[in-house]
Amino acid sequence: MEHTIIFQPSGRRAHVPEGTTILDAARKLGVGIEAVCGDNLVCGKCRVKIMEGEFPKEDITSSIRHVGKVDEKEMEILKKKEKENNVRLACSTSVLGDVLVFVPEATRTGKQIISKAAGKIKVKIKPAVKKYYVELPPPSLEDPYGDFERLCQALEATFNLNKLSIDCRVLQVLPDVLRTGDWKATVTVWQNREIIRVQAGRVETNIGLAIDIGTTTVAGYLTDLITGEVLATESMMNPQVSYGEDVMSRITYCMLNEETGLKELQEAIIEGINTIAKNAAESVELSPEDISEMTLVGNTAMHHILLGINPEYIGLAPFAPALHKSMDIKAERLGIQILPAGNIHILPIIAGFVGADNVGCLLADTPHKRKKMTLLIDIGTNGELVLGNRDKLISCSCATGPALEGAQIEFGMRAAPGAIEKMRIDKKTLEPTYQVIGNDQWSDGQTDMQTKGICGSGIIDAIAEMFKAGIIKKNGRINTDLKSPRIRMEGIVAEYVVAWKRETAIDEDIVVTLKDVRAIQLAKGALYSASLIMMRKLGIKQFDRLAVAGAFGNHIDKVQAMVMGMYPDCDLDKVEFIGNAAGDGARIALLNVDKRREAHALAGKVEYVELALEEDFNDRFGEAMQFPHMFDKFPHVEDLLSPEGEGAS
Amino acid sequence: MEHTIIFQPSGRRAHVPEGTTILDAARKLGVGIEAVCGDNLVCGKCRVKIMEGEFPKEDITSSIRHVGKVDEKEMEILKKKEKENNVRLACSTSVLGDVLVFVPEATRTGKQIISKAAGKIKVKIKPAVKKYYVELPPPSLEDPYGDFERLCQALEATFNLNKLSIDCRVLQVLPDVLRTGDWKATVTVWQNREIIRVQAGRVETNIGLAIDIGTTTVAGYLTDLITGEVLATESMMNPQVSYGEDVMSRITYCMLNEETGLKELQEAIIEGINTIAKNAAESVELSPEDISEMTLVGNTAMHHILLGINPEYIGLAPFAPALHKSMDIKAERLGIQILPAGNIHILPIIAGFVGADNVGCLLADTPHKRKKMTLLIDIGTNGELVLGNRDKLISCSCATGPALEGAQIEFGMRAAPGAIEKMRIDKKTLEPTYQVIGNDQWSDGQTDMQTKGICGSGIIDAIAEMFKAGIIKKNGRINTDLKSPRIRMEGIVAEYVVAWKRETAIDEDIVVTLKDVRAIQLAKGALYSASLIMMRKLGIKQFDRLAVAGAFGNHIDKVQAMVMGMYPDCDLDKVEFIGNAAGDGARIALLNVDKRREAHALAGKVEYVELALEEDFNDRFGEAMQFPHMFDKFPHVEDLLSPEGEGAS
């Protein structure tokens, strides 16, 4: 007996024999579902939502449960709320009737375009961790001096290292390693201070891992500590996403689940980091234990959760973090599976909402070393802004919401194949044409584009184009007076159809709704007004450079973003997209210890501006939400706009 | 139905209903059996040996198994070898017939006289850990500075503490603790360097724990870090005893059980330390977490095993230890359950067989500060000797074996009630009289003394008296030509009956055998010849002080020991019994950080003499094994001997 199975949002469908697991069906259809544990009911990654209740009438024959029962092991993995919502593990759920299965973003695999590629950095190689090869005279009855002291003598004689201590884990294996290696050994020393590893014989490899914990993506850069070269880049979705898309919802999760919430989130990210470390090391045929040190950046909430610090207070006024300064913690104490005695260096943070990721950006972009006035905007779920130059730096944070990353947008999705990333609207016909990631062709309104949703750069394009075509009014409302089948009301909410059902992989029209416009208005309003207040704080009317950082920053269209008013108007050649500068900063700190001191000094130097304390912030914010903000004052922007919108990006 | 149960070595017996567990029977009879887990089949402490095969004929009616079967849970706890030897857990073994149960020393509780009472020490109070009370201004939007930095500002302003770091465990609770205490907090700081605890409000208590890990006994001194007072003394048998009575047998256990041996031994001692910490803290109504720091001494093998270092190489020439220097390790990393961020300071060691316990002795006895020449003998399973003064110190170690502690002696036992501790022998009748611990009366050969065995001081008395009565010849043989029912042959081994069966609690005669004499000869020969070689090394003929340390040292008779030739002859007023100096040293290091530096300097200063390298060691050793060694050269010792042997102890 066969049943129909349909996967959402991909829309893929097939007939499968009764008893097939959902995971097997997905594999057959090429629907990517995460299942790292190999169907062992361990990883819990393959969560899907069974939606037969919402099954299109033509596809479902009855409303009874069309899947097998939850077994005990699955029961343990699923949370109560999940069970109530018909969430199941694809690997252990068998098909017993026609079903519609929704695959949440968090469960989807596939060739995500993670924009967190390592940037080019220029840094003097001066790592915290060095390796030294020594040969020792073996002990004898005349010279029965201890192994450690013997080793120190050799290190002092050969490399002038003195007053070394030794980690207790290394001490445990020291006698055996020295004897196995016939008194020839390679010693890994941290900060010329502590022995963190001893290996028999001569070992040249010396690697570290720089990690950038984003709210959405975690990226790791396996780095050669001798050459500075990036040996492997590994990234993955932040496993905490299943606990909440944005920082505030995760903080809320910790607060609502006082006993275990923080621990769950901490374990999730540590497991994620361990996976990255393992994959990165194994991709170059090394073991995670070969990673001698790790540097970490992340926003303040990610930072606190990683360290197991209650993040509640950074979510409440006055938003004081638990600490600003950088931390050095033994990997073992955090449960991070690199060299157990290896150090985890966590960069300092500036304020409750200006985190170590921002410090990383500063290290990479170095506004503090420039005479030129830089406005640095790191766009994520929060916008973190720094303005200044070598004389003075101020920072602030504004809640942009996750809209600019494609979340909280009706058809928002991350930058992955099938996501609309560029769009143009014909001002006369009001007909759109768009490109999806993974396909160079522009859409024609007829062809099946396998479109799945709209990513961050796509939504900016869409909204800028909708405004230019008059579909969005200055106040953000959708002009329903316009005659087009694409402009319609869905209940009381106006929307614009970007892709007809026939073009999509998800079996429904893809639209931009008034709610989406409002979400983007809030984001761009926040960024823009924050920029203005920062400039006023420093008493300047214009900056010399605009550095836009963030995974997001790589894909947006400079012109469209300026049209929308995401950042103050300036000459386009002043605008630089600096990519994942936070991750670059983590690599810099990994490769050069002096940069850690620089980061520390920087974090202390940057003055934090609390926007909530600015009397006119709400007024400026309200103004900045208008469309388009800058045209009146900087009409030359309009000239830059071409129908193809070939900006400088 | 009732059965007879007899406990060995106490000899207590009773009739109990069928099905009674051995543990319950023991409790009813007042036979002390360790059972810390409360009969939960977890701790495995209540191991007993079922001996119905050796049951006296009049007490047993059949040779079949008279106890219940081993169940699964018990099976897991018992080692293979134990099962073969009829070892069972008293808590889960029920009586199904008449049984004889042997309670091994390791299983016995009861009022052991542990001679590890804290000695008087004189030390300036300057602990590594101090507590500071601060009140902080709460954060505000105008001043949203981080909690840690806020705390540091207050500590700097009030106490001039700067550049503090914070342990990651403290950081985790910092935000909540500060807010709970309404921004008033007590901060525990280690070495004026690291914050290791934050408590809400004002807390005055500041305590530490000094631990002395002996091969046989572990002692802990809970110490007030403000007054220096000992708040509680806790001691227990070293739980490693079940893996081997002496150091070498434990090292062998590690070598034979490569995978798990070391880990088992390490876990055993850590569990022991945790028990001591818990009991000590709870005895003064505190929690183990209130213990802010711990100092530890122990011989090199105990030191290595505690740290999880393979001890194999300290048991093999050239006996090189893994390290000499002191270690500071977070309690959490060792699994020691005091304050998780608290420090464990392990004192330095001198050589493979001269351990941190000896360094502790030096700290307590301070020979390095005296002009007078001191011979310091720390008697344990190994003898550790130091000779010298403020100009020079040399040390050596000799294998005394456990005989002087009462082990490897046929009827040897630790100093506990029922142990013979003093003995005299009438030179004419060859009849002995003795005292047992816990009873002031001298024996008369008839009265039931509830005698159980002979402890260390008893065996020295016995052998010195046997020699003086002519029972032992100069070469150590027992003179079987003498006419006495007490001198007899047991197979091919001669023995002397100290107590008739009727006087004992163990239902058999207590004897001193030729083997016992040999074991003592080896021990005293080693100590004596080591002393001589040390003196020769320093070119001296006499010392000014003889300091005898060790739990053992408290109970021996100065004169008898000198008669036996345990240490070189000297005026009795030069002899000081300094008690558990190792433990005193641990307390000194706990109370004063400068003393840790002193210990470090000391460990480096003491020159180690490897006796095995001395050409004539074997000759000297052979000579020193004779009885009595010193009479020819120092006949005045003979004058000191009185029949009652009232020495100066």
Interface residues (C-beta under 8 A of the other chain):
Chain A: P139 S140 L141 E142 D143 P144 Y145 G146 D147 F148 E149 R150 I166 C168 L171 Q172 L174 P175 D176 R179 L307 G308 I309 N310 E312 Y313 A317 P318 F319 A320 P321 A322 L323 H324 K325 M327 I329 K330 E332 R333 L334 I349 A351 G352 Y608 E610 A612 L613
Chain B: P139 S140 L141 E142 D143 P144 Y145 G146 D147 F148 E149 R150 I166 C168 L171 Q172 L174 P175 D176 R179 L307 G308 I309 N310 E312 Y313 A317 P318 F319 A320 P321 A322 L323 H324 K325 M327 I329 K330 E332 R333 L334 I349 A351 G352 Y608 E610 A612 L613
